[in-house]
Each structure stands twice: as structure tokens, then as C-alpha cells.
């Protein structure tokens, strides 16, 4: 699988770019709001612990920096009669590639030179919300959930972003030096189980949110300023989740600063 997966475009942070501006964004954005499985309201056991591994790919807007990440996740959830809470940790490693390979030395005052840098990071997730269970117990409507992800990013790519940020910035470059990121927002979800086999379940989840004050953390060259001025980090995440007798698959599509896709395989302990 290639280490750059570009999600479908939508209205998002800097999505209207038309020039060749390069953005240096944190690698995990777009892939930090991961799905945390929960027991259904009709289940006998109300607590679920899940370990999963993910492959994630993303690109920053416009002339993008491309990211490929391997992620490890563990979460624990508690389901009550009308409410639920989930919390988890995750870690990731990977590579960032970007810049302009074809630019000669005189052009480098305007453009970013090509680079390939390592990425690493850890993070925390928390979700709490309300749900309603159908009369037959086969469907849960998790109509509103408050979701948060706090991540800490390091590695050679993060150091590279800080170096670019702290020096004269090429004209067509915008960069943030953020290492600590808090993304927050609301989601809604529906999950149902097969009528004849309660060990098979499907879910769809939709998240809307952003990273507070993230847009204000950018510095840019003179040609990039007008394109980032006034923008924000509002975006969305869509999940499909399949659960089959404690094994699970989650597919995630995001337009949340970076355009991103992620696939995860997990196992739940009851």
C-alpha cells in the first residue's frame, strides 16, 4: 500500500488553494479522532476493551506534504442505560514526504526543498455521550457524543517544521510549529446487530469538529499569507465499523485539516 492516501475533497481548512503553496502540518491531524468500539445497550456485558492496529495515510492541503503512519490503539468503553463513555491511548510512527524536487537553488527562496522525515507520536482519546436502544435491542442510536483527542508529536519531521518556522520562510510555504494538538467536537452514530446473529454488527459514525486556535499557529511566506488568512480548522470524519465475534474492522475517511484515510483491524476483550 502506498504511503500516501488522498481522501475525497470537501470544504475544509485551506481547501480552496489554487497556487503551489506548500503546507507543513502535523502528521496526525485527520487521523487522530479514531473510532472506539462500545458495547450495545442490550448486551449483557457492558464493558469492552479493544486493541487494534491501523494503517493511515494523509496529505496536507494543496501542494501537500504526504504522510504514511502505522498506529497502535487500545481503548476501553462503558455502556450504561442511556449513556456511554470511552477512553483510550494510541501511538504512531511513520514518514513525511514533501517539497519541490524540481526546483533549482535560486528558486528555494520561494519554494520548499524536497524532504523525507520520520514521524512519531502518542495521544489520548475520550468520548462521552448519550444513546437510545430500540425496543427489540438490535439498534443503538448514539445521537450525540462529545469527543476529544490530545496528541503529542515528535520525530525528525516535527524538528524540521520548527526549523522552517524559526527561519525566513520561503514565499510559497506556510508552517505551524505545533507539537501538542487538541481536537474536539461532536459525533453521531448508529449501530445495529444482525437479527439472527448478535455477534455481527455494523455501525456508521459522523464527527464534526476542529483544533482550537490551530489556524493562528501558522507562519507563512508573503505569497502564502493571503491563502491562510482567515481560515480555520473545522472538518469532518466518517467511519464505517464492522464487528464479527470480537474481531473488528474500521474504515475512516476524514477531511480534518489533512485529507486522510485509515483502516484498522482490532480485537475486543469482553
N, C-alpha and C positions, 0 to 999 in steps of 0.2 A: 504494500500500500504506500502510495506516495506520502511524503511528509508535509504536503500542503493540500488541504481540502478547503475549497471555497464554497461557502454556503450561499443560498439564494439571496439576492439583494433585496433590501427594503428600505423604508425611511429610517435612518439611524444616524448616529454620530458621524459627521463628515461624509455621508454617503453621496452628497451631491458634488463631490470634487470632479473637476473636469481637466485639471492640469496634471503635471507629472510630480506633484508633491509627494514626498515620502514621509510616512508617519512611523515613529518609533513608540509603540505602545507596549504595555506589559503583556507578556505572552498568555497569561491565564485568562484574561478577560474574554468573555464569550464561552468559556468552558468551566467557570467556577461555580455556577449555580446548578450543580449536579442533582440528579433525582435520588431521593432517599426512600426506599420501599417501606410501606407501613402495613400492618395487619388490618384487615377489614373489620367493620363494626360487628359482623355476625360471627367472626372467628372465635373459637374457644380460647386460644392463646392470644393475648393482646400485646405482647412484646415481641419485637422482631429485630434481630441483629444480622446485618448483611455486610459481606466483604465482596469487593468487586475490583476488576481491573479494566482500564479504559485505554483506548487509543483516541487521541484528539488531534484535530488539525484546524488551523485557522489562518486568517490573513488580516492585517490591518487595512483600513480603507485606502482606496485609490491605488497609487503605486506601492503596493503593500509589502510589509515585512511578513514573511511566511513562517509559521510555527508548526512543529510536529512534536507532540507530547505523549509520553506514556504516563498513566496515572494509576495510583493505588488508592482505594477508598474503603472506609469502614464506617458504618452508621448504625444507630440504634433508635428504634421508634417505639412509642407507647400509644396505644389507641384506647380511648375512653368512650363513653356512651355517645357524647356529642362533640368531642374534641380530640385532638391528636397533637403530639409533639415528637419531633425527630431531631437528632443531633449527630454530628459525625466529624471525622477528620479526613484529610486527603494529602497526598504528596505527589509531586510530579517532577520529571526530568525530560529534557528534550533538546532541540536545536532551533535556532532562529537564523533565517537567511534573508538577505535583502540588499539594498543598494543598487547602484548602476554599474554594471560590469563594463559597459561600452564607453564610459566617459574617460577622456584623457585628462592629464594633470591640470591644464588650465580650467577645465570645467568643474573641478572638485570644489571650488569656492561656491558653486551654485547647487551642486548635487552631492548626494551621499555616496561614498565609495562602497563597493561590494563588500559584504562581510558574511561570516558564518560563525555563530557563537553558541555556547552551551547555555542551557536554562535549568534552573532547579527552584523548587519552592514547596511550601507546606501551607495548609489552610484549615479553617474550621467552618462548619455549616450548622445552621439552626433553622428549623421550620416549626411553626405552631399555627394551628388553625381549627376550623370548625367543619363538621360534616353531618350528613344525614344519611341514614341507611334505609333502603327501600323495604317495603313490607315483607317481601319474600327473602330478604337478606342477601340478595345476589348482586346488589349495586350500592356503591357508596358515592355520594355526591360531596366531594370535598370543596365546598363552594367558595371558601376564602381561606388562604394561608398567608401568613406573614413570614417571608423568607429572607435569610441573610447568609452571606459568605464573607469571611475575613481571611485574606491570604497574605503571605509574606514571600516575596520573590527575590531570588538571588542568582548567582552564576555570572559567567562572563558577559552575557548579553545585558544584564542589569548594569554592570560596571560600564559597559560600552555606552548605554543610554546616558548614564551620569556624566561620562566624559564629554559626550556631544553636548549635553545640556549646559555644562560649565564652561564651554569654549565658544568662540564665534560660530554661529550656526549657519550652515550653507543656506542659500536663498530659498531653495525648494524643499526644505526639511522642517518638520515640526516634531518635537520630542518632549516627553514627560520623564521626570526623574523619580516618579512614584515607585516605591518598593512595597508599601503596605496599602492594601486595597480593601475597602468595604463596599460590597454591592448589596443592595436591599430592594425589596419590592413585594408585590402581591402575586399570588398564583391561584388558579382554579383547576380542578381536576375531577375526572370521573373514572372510576374503576369498577369493573364488573367481572364476575366469575362465571364459568360455564355452568349451565343448569345441571348437567349430568356428571360433572367432574369439577368439584370445587378447588382442585389443585391447579387448575388452569385459569389464568386471569389476564385481562388486558386493561391498560389504562392510557389515558391521554391527559397531558398537563400543559398549561399555558401560563407563562410567567411574564409580567411586565415590571420593569424597574430600571435602576441605574446605579451609578457610583457617584455619591455626592462630592461636589467640588472637583471632580476629575478634570473637566474641560479647562478649569482655571490653572491646572498644573502644567500646562504646555508653555514652552518657549518655541519660537519659530523664526525662520529667516524672513526677509522682507517680502518675498514672493508668496510665502505660505500664510502670512498673517491674516489676510482678508478671508481666507478659506476656513480658518479655525475660529475666527472671532464670532462670538455669539452662539456657537454650537454647544450641545450638551451630550450627556452620555446615556440618554434614555434608549432602551432597547427591549427586545423580547427573546424568550426561549420557548421552544416547543419540544415536548417529549412524547415518545411512544414507549410504553413499558409492557413487556411480556413476561409472565411468571408461570413456570411449569414445574410443579412439585419441588419447590425450594430453589430451583435454578432460574435465573432471570437474564433477560436481555433488555437493554435500554438504548434507544436511538435518540439523539438530541441534535436539534438544529437551532442555531442562535444567530441573532443579529444584535449583538450587545457590545458595542464599541468595535470589536473584531467580528468578522463574519466567521462562523465556526460550525463544525460538526463533530460529534463524538459518538462512539459506540462502546458500550460497557457490557461485560459479562460478569454475573455475580452468583453468589450462593447465600441463602438465608438460613440462619440457625433459629429454630423455634424453641 
